[in-house]
Amino acid sequence: MQVKIIVHEAEEGGYWAEVPAIPGCVSQGETLEELDENIREAIVGCLSVDLVDPVTEGFERTLDIAI
């Protein structure tokens, strides 16, 4: 599996990365090698989460919001 990541230089030093295809999947590292290890671990963790539909009672509505 190939996943695109975007690497950024952190203001305080080191690097951080995000995975656009997996919202909220981010990690950081002091070196690019450490970042590579950490982001791979984060991707595995994000993909291994079982998403469960919330149980609602009564009125429910779905809203799309931009932040």
N, C-alpha and C positions, 0 to 999 in steps of 0.2 A: 504494500500500500504506500502510495506517495501522498504526502500532505505538505501543502505550502505553509511556510512560517514566515513571519516578518520579524526581523531582528532590529532592535533599536539599541543605541548606546544610552546607558542610564546616566542621568545628570551627576549622580554621586559616584560614578565609576562602575565598571562592569557593563553587563548587557541584560536586556530583557527581550522576550519574544512573545508573540501572540499568534494564534492559529485562527485565521479568518473563517474557516469552514466549521469551527467548533467554538461558538460564542462563549466567552468566559474562560477559555483555555489559554493560560499564560504561565510563564515561568521566568526565572532570572538566574544569572550566574556571574561570577567574578571574571571568568574567562570564557571564550567561545566554546572550549571543550566542556567546561562545566555546564554552560547553557545548553549545549547539545544533549548531554545526559539528562538534565533536568526537564527540558521540554519534551523529550521522548517519554519520560516517566509521566509527565502531566497529560500527554495525549492518551497514553494507555489508561490512566486513571479516569479521564473525562469520558472515554469511550466505553468504559466498563460499568458505568453507573446505570442502574436500571431505572428508567423513568416510569413512574406510576401516575396515571391520571388521577387528579384530585377528586375526592368524593365531595359532592355538594348536595345540599338540601335546599329545595325551594328555588328562589330566583338566582339565576346566574347569567353573566354577560362576559363576552370576550372583547377586550380592547387592545388595539395596537397603539403603542405610544413610542415616541422618539425622545431620546434624552440628549 
